Amino acid sequence: MKYWLVKSEPETYSFEDLTKKGEDVWDGIRNFQARNYLREMEIGDHILFYHSGKKKEIVGVAKVSASAFPDPGDSQNKGWLAVKIKPVKALSKPMGLEEIKADDNLRDLPMLKQSRLSVMPVEKPQFDHIIKISS
């Protein structure tokens, strides 16, 4: 199993939106590195859902419910991909960006080095640490 972090502005698409739908297509990714990460996602992989808007915080956990397939919005057939994800749970204590930056266990979290990337891997110890603190 692999672990991931996806980012979305809650005004555009929030964890609550995903929860209401029960399952949804994670699409519209137009960055080559993020696309490559989507390609690596497998059914059952766990995902941290990060709101990148005003509050900047990890708010929930989701899982991959369908591995990579052609992005339905890729009308020019440029090879963009999508996956399907399902909500697992909202975090009872969202973990904000400042808390993430201050935590020595998370200093190598990719989102701190590639802040604009919307899909990225997370190591299992980092994932577990975030869940422990936020649950």
Salt bridges, closest charged atoms under 4 A:
ASP24 OD2 - LYS21 NZ 3.48
GLU40 OE1 - LYS2 NZ 3.87
ASP71 OD2 - ARG30 NH1 2.90
GLU99 OE2 - LYS93 NZ 3.52
ASP103 OD2 - HIS129 NE2 2.56
ASP108 OD1 - LYS113 NZ 3.33
ASP128 OD2 - LYS124 NZ 2.76
